Amino acid sequence: MNGAMLEAVPPVVPETVPEVTSLGGVPMVREESWREVHRLFHVERRSKADIARLLAVDRKTVRSILRTAVWRS
């Protein structure tokens, strides 16, 4: 490529920049979601994968929630 072609191409600048937020004590999973995961698993006897699909969360998140026996705020 020659120098004229490189100068004609504008630099790629993202239109939106991801917002950086501090978690600062805010739980990743809210209590309502924690309770719903436990209800679906223990009462309705749904699989972890099914719960993940229903709630639109990762299956590993469901597994992690189920490992905690009590809600921690």
Secondary structure as UniProt FT lines:
FT   HELIX           3..8
FT   TURN            24..25
FT   HELIX           31..42
FT   HELIX           48..55
FT   HELIX           59..67
//
